[in-house]
Amino acid sequence: MSNSSSPNEAFIIFELADTLYAISSQAVQQMEMVDRITPVPNAPHFVEGVVFSRGQVIPVINLRVRFGFEKIPYNLRTRLIVTQSQNRTIGLIVDTAREFIVIPENAIQPPNEEISGLSGHYLAGIATLGERIILILKVEEVFEMPDSSLSVLS
């Protein structure tokens, strides 16, 4: 599953619509509380806008909306995970993010072939840790836009 040489990889675990997800810690620049987001005209419905963070203007995707879940108001647990992949930096809004763990490679299985549609493209694997099931995301796939004219994320 993993492209790294390590048999165990570190991940940031976050929650979205009562489901646990993981992103490789190597793709995460920082995590912070959601502050002021400036809307961008004519952006896709899942792009909340842009934020200014640590000297950078960063486009922000609401992962709930991106994955087809209901949009909910932000609260004190809502987090912005600033990620980088393929020389692009994008913020991901998630319900909560509070855990940094190492997942053993043998705990990660490839997604089943039955998982079809757009959601299957986002998954790098599925980890089981005790009773927990964690969906491991391919950050680069989350960045991909269905319409190539969407330059707000470039």
Contacts in CASP RR format, 6 or more apart in sequence:
PFRMAT RR
TARGET T0000
AUTHOR 0000-0000-0000
METHOD contacts of the structure
MODEL  1
MSNSSSPNEAFIIFELADTLYAISSQAVQQMEMVDRITPVPNAPHFVEGV
VFSRGQVIPVINLRVRFGFEKIPYNLRTRLIVTQSQNRTIGLIVDTAREF
IVIPENAIQPPNEEISGLSGHYLAGIATLGERIILILKVEEVFEMPDSSL
SVLS
1 105 0 8 1.000
1 108 0 8 1.000
1 109 0 8 1.000
1 110 0 8 1.000
1 124 0 8 1.000
1 125 0 8 1.000
1 136 0 8 1.000
2 9 0 8 1.000
2 105 0 8 1.000
2 108 0 8 1.000
4 26 0 8 1.000
7 104 0 8 1.000
7 105 0 8 1.000
7 106 0 8 1.000
8 102 0 8 1.000
8 103 0 8 1.000
8 104 0 8 1.000
8 105 0 8 1.000
9 24 0 8 1.000
9 25 0 8 1.000
9 102 0 8 1.000
9 103 0 8 1.000
9 105 0 8 1.000
10 24 0 8 1.000
10 25 0 8 1.000
10 26 0 8 1.000
10 100 0 8 1.000
10 101 0 8 1.000
10 102 0 8 1.000
11 22 0 8 1.000
11 23 0 8 1.000
11 24 0 8 1.000
11 25 0 8 1.000
11 100 0 8 1.000
11 101 0 8 1.000
11 102 0 8 1.000
11 103 0 8 1.000
11 134 0 8 1.000
11 136 0 8 1.000
12 22 0 8 1.000
12 23 0 8 1.000
12 25 0 8 1.000
12 28 0 8 1.000
12 31 0 8 1.000
12 81 0 8 1.000
12 97 0 8 1.000
12 99 0 8 1.000
12 100 0 8 1.000
13 20 0 8 1.000
13 21 0 8 1.000
13 22 0 8 1.000
13 97 0 8 1.000
13 98 0 8 1.000
13 99 0 8 1.000
13 100 0 8 1.000
13 101 0 8 1.000
13 134 0 8 1.000
14 20 0 8 1.000
14 21 0 8 1.000
14 22 0 8 1.000
14 23 0 8 1.000
14 79 0 8 1.000
14 81 0 8 1.000
14 94 0 8 1.000
14 95 0 8 1.000
14 96 0 8 1.000
14 97 0 8 1.000
14 98 0 8 1.000
14 99 0 8 1.000
15 21 0 8 1.000
15 94 0 8 1.000
15 95 0 8 1.000
15 96 0 8 1.000
15 97 0 8 1.000
16 63 0 8 1.000
16 64 0 8 1.000
16 67 0 8 1.000
16 69 0 8 1.000
16 94 0 8 1.000
16 95 0 8 1.000
17 64 0 8 1.000
17 67 0 8 1.000
17 69 0 8 1.000
17 70 0 8 1.000
17 95 0 8 1.000
19 135 0 8 1.000
20 132 0 8 1.000
20 133 0 8 1.000
20 134 0 8 1.000
20 135 0 8 1.000
21 94 0 8 1.000
21 134 0 8 1.000
21 135 0 8 1.000
21 136 0 8 1.000
21 137 0 8 1.000
22 103 0 8 1.000
22 127 0 8 1.000
22 134 0 8 1.000
22 135 0 8 1.000
22 136 0 8 1.000
22 137 0 8 1.000
23 81 0 8 1.000
23 83 0 8 1.000
23 92 0 8 1.000
23 136 0 8 1.000
23 137 0 8 1.000
23 139 0 8 1.000
24 136 0 8 1.000
24 139 0 8 1.000
25 100 0 8 1.000
27 83 0 8 1.000
27 84 0 8 1.000
27 85 0 8 1.000
27 139 0 8 1.000
28 81 0 8 1.000
28 82 0 8 1.000
28 83 0 8 1.000
29 82 0 8 1.000
29 83 0 8 1.000
29 84 0 8 1.000
29 89 0 8 1.000
30 53 0 8 1.000
30 54 0 8 1.000
30 81 0 8 1.000
30 82 0 8 1.000
31 79 0 8 1.000
31 80 0 8 1.000
31 81 0 8 1.000
31 82 0 8 1.000
31 97 0 8 1.000
32 53 0 8 1.000
32 79 0 8 1.000
32 80 0 8 1.000
32 82 0 8 1.000
33 76 0 8 1.000
33 78 0 8 1.000
33 79 0 8 1.000
33 80 0 8 1.000
34 74 0 8 1.000
34 78 0 8 1.000
34 79 0 8 1.000
34 80 0 8 1.000
34 93 0 8 1.000
35 51 0 8 1.000
35 80 0 8 1.000
36 51 0 8 1.000
37 48 0 8 1.000
37 49 0 8 1.000
37 50 0 8 1.000
37 51 0 8 1.000
37 60 0 8 1.000
38 49 0 8 1.000
38 50 0 8 1.000
38 51 0 8 1.000
39 48 0 8 1.000
39 49 0 8 1.000
40 47 0 8 1.000
40 49 0 8 1.000
40 50 0 8 1.000
40 59 0 8 1.000
40 152 0 8 1.000
43 49 0 8 1.000
43 150 0 8 1.000
43 152 0 8 1.000
44 145 0 8 1.000
44 147 0 8 1.000
44 150 0 8 1.000
44 152 0 8 1.000
45 65 0 8 1.000
46 61 0 8 1.000
46 62 0 8 1.000
46 63 0 8 1.000
46 65 0 8 1.000
46 66 0 8 1.000
47 59 0 8 1.000
47 60 0 8 1.000
47 61 0 8 1.000
47 62 0 8 1.000
47 150 0 8 1.000
47 152 0 8 1.000
47 153 0 8 1.000
48 60 0 8 1.000
48 61 0 8 1.000
48 62 0 8 1.000
48 93 0 8 1.000
49 59 0 8 1.000
49 60 0 8 1.000
49 152 0 8 1.000
50 57 0 8 1.000
50 58 0 8 1.000
50 59 0 8 1.000
50 60 0 8 1.000
50 152 0 8 1.000
51 57 0 8 1.000
51 58 0 8 1.000
51 60 0 8 1.000
51 80 0 8 1.000
51 91 0 8 1.000
52 58 0 8 1.000
53 80 0 8 1.000
53 82 0 8 1.000
56 89 0 8 1.000
58 82 0 8 1.000
58 89 0 8 1.000
58 90 0 8 1.000
58 91 0 8 1.000
59 90 0 8 1.000
59 91 0 8 1.000
59 152 0 8 1.000
59 153 0 8 1.000
60 80 0 8 1.000
60 90 0 8 1.000
60 91 0 8 1.000
60 92 0 8 1.000
60 93 0 8 1.000
61 90 0 8 1.000
61 91 0 8 1.000
61 92 0 8 1.000
61 93 0 8 1.000
61 142 0 8 1.000
61 153 0 8 1.000
62 71 0 8 1.000
62 93 0 8 1.000
63 92 0 8 1.000
63 93 0 8 1.000
63 94 0 8 1.000
63 142 0 8 1.000
64 70 0 8 1.000
64 71 0 8 1.000
64 72 0 8 1.000
64 93 0 8 1.000
64 95 0 8 1.000
65 71 0 8 1.000
66 142 0 8 1.000
67 119 0 8 1.000
67 122 0 8 1.000
72 95 0 8 1.000
74 93 0 8 1.000
77 95 0 8 1.000
77 96 0 8 1.000
78 93 0 8 1.000
78 94 0 8 1.000
78 95 0 8 1.000
78 96 0 8 1.000
79 93 0 8 1.000
79 94 0 8 1.000
79 95 0 8 1.000
79 96 0 8 1.000
79 97 0 8 1.000
80 91 0 8 1.000
80 92 0 8 1.000
80 93 0 8 1.000
81 91 0 8 1.000
81 92 0 8 1.000
81 94 0 8 1.000
81 97 0 8 1.000
82 89 0 8 1.000
82 90 0 8 1.000
82 91 0 8 1.000
82 92 0 8 1.000
83 89 0 8 1.000
83 90 0 8 1.000
83 91 0 8 1.000
83 92 0 8 1.000
83 139 0 8 1.000
84 90 0 8 1.000
85 139 0 8 1.000
85 140 0 8 1.000
85 143 0 8 1.000
86 140 0 8 1.000
86 143 0 8 1.000
88 143 0 8 1.000
88 153 0 8 1.000
88 154 0 8 1.000
90 142 0 8 1.000
90 143 0 8 1.000
90 153 0 8 1.000
92 142 0 8 1.000
101 129 0 8 1.000
103 127 0 8 1.000
103 129 0 8 1.000
103 134 0 8 1.000
103 136 0 8 1.000
107 127 0 8 1.000
107 128 0 8 1.000
107 129 0 8 1.000
108 125 0 8 1.000
108 126 0 8 1.000
108 127 0 8 1.000
108 136 0 8 1.000
109 125 0 8 1.000
109 126 0 8 1.000
109 127 0 8 1.000
109 128 0 8 1.000
110 125 0 8 1.000
110 126 0 8 1.000
111 120 0 8 1.000
111 123 0 8 1.000
111 124 0 8 1.000
111 125 0 8 1.000
111 126 0 8 1.000
112 126 0 8 1.000
115 123 0 8 1.000
121 138 0 8 1.000
121 141 0 8 1.000
121 144 0 8 1.000
122 137 0 8 1.000
122 138 0 8 1.000
122 141 0 8 1.000
122 142 0 8 1.000
123 135 0 8 1.000
123 136 0 8 1.000
123 137 0 8 1.000
123 138 0 8 1.000
124 136 0 8 1.000
124 137 0 8 1.000
124 138 0 8 1.000
125 135 0 8 1.000
125 136 0 8 1.000
126 133 0 8 1.000
126 134 0 8 1.000
126 135 0 8 1.000
126 136 0 8 1.000
127 133 0 8 1.000
127 134 0 8 1.000
127 136 0 8 1.000
128 134 0 8 1.000
143 153 0 8 1.000
145 153 0 8 1.000
END
